[in-house]
Amino acid sequence: MSSVEPSYRVQPSDEKLSSAIVSDALDLAGLRNQTISRLLPVTDGRFIFGRARTVQYVPTTRDDPSGPYDDAIAFIDSLQPGHIAVSASGHNLVTAYWGELFSAAAKGRGAVGAITDGNIRDSVKIQALDFPVYSASRRPTDFRARMRVVAMHEPVIIEGVRIEDGDLIAADDDGIAVVPKAVEARVLDAARARAAVESEILVELLAGASLRSVWDRYKVL
């Protein structure tokens, strides 16, 4: 099992980050294909920032009456504060991979959100829990005897983006940005600097400054 202890430190200014700002910082680092846009949030208006905890599902027709959810339970119980649960299925929409009870268990363990390239269910109940979840769509069908876990805490691919256990994830209504561990310090420094500059730019634009003058001064849009 890989270690996902954070090497970064959350700063008060991080609340001003967004998926767009992190994406721009990734571009500056030469990583131009690190965003996911086809997964939508259950609840709008949230920004989540945390470290990926990954699990991979594949199709099956076999049931295990004695422990049909053992692997999924082990995955949920592995979550720690600051984690974002990432359930990959190859965009399989046959079943739902996440629901109310998974959300409650994850939130209780300190996780800050969940992402799946498949379906979720219990969407209204998840909203009531105030736990941010992103998914491709929704379906009430259980994954038992339809999908099974084949790997935990290993790299997964979602919408063409590789996500390793421990990568940083920034997600909001615009989409999801994935920051590889190898470049996270450089990307976070650039994202925080851009967020500070954008705050100054916003004040100037609202005060009547021209877009051209702002661009010429900051080279940021």
N, C-alpha and C positions, 0 to 999 in steps of 0.2 A: 504494500500500500504506500503510495507516494505521500510525501509531506506537503501540506498546503499552508504551513504557517506563513503569514504575510511578511514579506521583506520590506514592504512599504508601510508608511504610517498615515492613517486618515487624518486629514487636516480640516479645520472648520471651513476653509474655502472650497472644499470638494463638493459641497452642496451646490456650487455654481457650475459644476461640470455637467455635461450632457453627452449623449451618444455622438452628436455631431462634433462637439469639441474634441472628444477622444478620437473620433475618426480622422479629424484634421491632423491631430498629433501623430497618429499612425502613418498618415500620408507623409509627413515630414521625416519619419523614420524609414521611409521606403516600403512600407507595408500597405498596399493600396487595395487589398481584397480581404479585409478583416471585418466586414459588417454583414449583418443579417437583417433583411427588411420584411420578409414574408410572414414572420411570426408576430401575432398581435397580442396586446395585453388584455387580460380580463377586466382590469380596472384602469381607466385612463388617468393621466396626470401624475404618474409616479416616476421617480428616478431611482434605480437600484444600482449599487456599485459593490461588487464583492468578488469572491474567488470561486471558480468553477469546481463542482464536484460531479464527476461524469459517470454515466451508466449507459450501456448499450443493450437494446432489445432487438430480437429477431423473431420471425414467425415460427409457430409451433402448432401442433395439433394434439400434443400429449398433455395430459393432466396429471398432477401429483396430489392426490387427495390428502396425503398426510402433511404436505407443506407447500401448497400452491403459490404462496407469496413469500417464501423464505428469503429468496435472493433480494426481492424488492424491499423487504423489511430490513435486511442487513444494510442495504444501501441507505435507506432513510436514517437508520440508527447511526450511520457513519458521519452524518452531517454535523458540522460544528458552527459556532457563531461566525457570521460573516460569509458563509457559503451560499452559493447559488446552485441548486440542483439542476443538472443538465441531463435530460433523458433523450437519447438519440434512438431513432427507429428507422432511419432511411426514408423518412417522410411517409411511413406506413399509417394509413388512416382507417384501418380496420377496427381499431379499438381505442379506448381512452387510457392514457398512461399516468394520469394525475387527477386527483379529486380532492374532496373536502378533507378526508382523514389524513391523506398524505400531507396536505397543506398544514393542517393543525400540528401534526407531528414534526414537520420541518420547522415551522415557526417556533414551536416549543423548544427545539434544540438550538435556536438562535440563527437559523438560516434566514436570508433576506429576500429570497425569491426562488422561482423555479422556471425553467425553460424546457420546452419539448418541441420537436419538429413533427409531432403527431397531435392527437386530440387530447382534450381534457373533458372532464364532466364535473357536475356539481358547481357550475360556474357562479350561480347566485350565492351559494353557500361559501365559496371561496372569496367572493367579494365581501361578504359579511365578516370574514376572518381578517380582512385587511392584509392579505398576503399576496404580493405581486406575482402573477403567473403569466407566462407568454406561451402561446401555442399556435399551431397551424389552423386548427378548427376545433369543433366540439362534437362529441358523440357520447351517448350514454352507455355504450357497450364496454363491459369489463374485459381486461386483457387476459384473464385466466384461461388457459388451454388454447389461447390464440397467439400470444407473444410470450417470450421468456427472456430473462436476463442472461447474457453470455459474457459480459465483462463489466467490471466496476473499476473506476479510478484509472482507466486507460484512455488514450486519445480517441475522440469521436469526430465525425464529420457531420455538420449541420448546414444545409444550404450551401455546400461547397467550402465552408470555413472549418478548418481544423481547430478543435478545442481540446487542450490538454488539461488534465486534472491540475488545478492550481492556477490556471490562467486567470487574469483579471477580466471581469465583464462589466460593461456599463450599458444599461438598458433603460429606455424610456419610450414614449409614444412614437418616436421617429424610427426606432429600431434598436439593434444590438451591436455593440462594438466589442471585439475580443482582442485583448492585449496579451501577447505571448510573454511568458515569464522572463525570457532572455532579454527583452527590451523594455520591461515595464518601468524601470527607473527613468529612462530617457523619455518615454512616452508620457509618463505622469508629470514630469517636470515641464514638458512642452504644453501639455493640456492645462496645467494650472496657470502657466504664464499666459496662455491665450485667454483663459477665462478672466483673468485680471484685466487684460487689455480690452476685451469685449465689454467689460463693465464700464470702462472709461469711454469707449466709443459710443455706447448706448446713451450716456449722459450728453455727449456732444451732439449727437444726431437729434435727440429730443429737444435740445436747446436751439436747433436751427442750423447746425453746421451742414455744409454740403457733403454729399457722399464722396465726391471727388477729393475734397480737402482731407477728409478722414482717411481715405485710401492712401493718398500721397503721404500722410503723416505716419500711419501705422502699418500699411501694407497688409491689412487684415480685413476680410469681409465674411 
